[in-house]
Amino acid sequence: MIGEIIAIGDELTSGRILNTNSRFAAGHLFTAGHEIVAMATVGDTAVEIGSALKRALNRADFVIVIGGLGPTSDDCTNEAVSLALDRPATLHPEILEKIQPEPIDGPDREGHNLEKLAWLPAGAEVLKPESMMAGYLLVHAEKPLFFLPGIPHQMKDLMADRVIPRLALWQGGPARHVIQRVFKVFGLPETEINQKLLHLEEMDEKIRLGYYPVFPDVHVSLTVIDNNTRAAAREKFDHAAQTIQDTLADFIYGADDDSMATAVGRLLLARGKTLAVAESCTGGLIAHKLTSVSGSSDYFAGGVVAYSNGLKEHYLDVASELLEKFGAVSAPVARAMAGGIRRRTGTDIGVAVTGVAGPTGGSREKPVGTVYFGLAAEDKEETFKFHFTGNRRQVQEISAQTGLDLVRRLLLDKISKEK
C-alpha cells in the first residue's frame, strides 16, 4: 500500500527537536512492504493540519499522523480532523474514566484539561483502550487514517503493536516481500560507488539501490521488492548483495547497525589481538569510538592523548630529536607514537594519529588537513599520510575513522599505503 506520514508540532518546524518519529515509522512501514509517497511536517495550526490531511487522502492509500494529541492548548490535531473531515468531536466516556478518575481540586484545577483527551472525531476507534496512551484509527473515504502520539516510545509501541498488523489485514491480497540491507562504505566517494554499481541498478526493476553520504561514510541501501514468493525475493536479494560485496570489496566495512568500531572489534576478537591508541589531533576520538562498543575491554587496552610534544616524549617515548627535526606532524613521529604506545601497553597493535585539524596551525609544507598515521604490530611498522578537507570537527572525525580503518585493513592483511 502507498502511505503518507504527517508529523505535527511547532517544535519540529522550528528545528528545536529532530523528527525521529517519521523516520522510525517510515522504516518499519517499508520493511512491512508499504511504500511512503511523502512525509510532511506541519506546525500546530488546525488549518494547516487539515490541508495536509486532505492532500494526503488524495494521493495515498493510508495516512499516519503523529503528534498533537495531548491535553495542552497547542495540541490541535483532533480539532483539525473534526473541521477538515466534518467529523464532530465525540466524547469517549471510557477514556475519560481512565485519565481522570477523580475530580481535580485546588489552585491547579484550571491548568488540567485532561478531558480534552476523551473528545475524538466521530467514528474514531481507540487503538489501545487498555492503556493510558492516546492514539486512534479513523476510516475516511474507505482509507485508514492512524493518529499516533508524538511521544516517541508511545508512537513506536502503537506502530509495532497496532498499525502494522492492521495494515496487513487491510490490504487484503498478498503482501509484498521486502528485503533490505544497508552497506557501510568508507574510502570511496558517492559518485564512484554509483558508477561501479550502475549495472546492478539496470539489471532488474525489483532491485533498488540508494546512496546516502553519512560523513565520513557512504551508506548504500539495497532493497528487493517482490510480489511473488519470499524465496524468489531472497534469491534475487542474495545475488545482488553478493554483487555489491564483490564490487566494493574491502571498502565495505559492515552493514546495517555496524560501525567502524564494531567491525574492528569483531576482527580483533576473532584474531585474538589487542589494541592501544596514541592520539594527538583527534583528542581521544578514536578511543571514544572503541569504548562506545560494549565488551571492548576484551581487546582495547586504552590510549594516550598526547597533544603536547612533552607528553609525546614522556608517555610515548618519542625522541626529542625527531620532534625537533621533523615536527610533531610527520611520518617519523607518527611511527614513534605507534611503537611507543604498543610497547608501553604490551598490546599486539598500536595506532597513532598526528595532524593539523585547523582552522589554524597550517603551513605551506603542512596545510590544514594534513594528517599522519602510524601502525605498529609485531612484524611491521607503517606510516600513512592523508590530506583531508573540511572544518575542524570534520577533519577530526574522518581522521578517527581512518585510523580505525587502517587497523581493520591490517587485520584483514589488506594494508596499503595511501597517498
Secondary structure, 3 states (H helix, E strand, C coil): CEEEEEEECHHHHCCCCCCHHHHHHHHHHHHCCCEEEEEEEECCCHHHHHHHHHHHHHHCCEEEEECCCCCCCCCCHHHHHHHHHCCCEEECHHHHHHHCCCCCCCCCHHHCCHHHHHEEECCCEECCCCCCCCCEEEEECCEEEEEECCCHHHHHHHHHHHHHHHHHHHCCCCCCEEEEEEEEECCCCHHHHHHHHHHHHCCCCCEEEEEEEECCEEEEEEEEEECCCHHHHHHHHHHHHHHHHHHHHHHEEEECCCCHHHHHHHHHHHHCCCEEEEECCCCCHHHHHHHCCCCHHHCEEEEEECCCHHHHHHHHCCCHHHHHHHCCCCHHHHHHHHHHHHHHHCCCEEEEEEECCCCCCCCCCCCCCEEEEEEEECCEEEEEEEECCCCHHHHHHHHHHHHHHHHHHHHCCCCCCCC
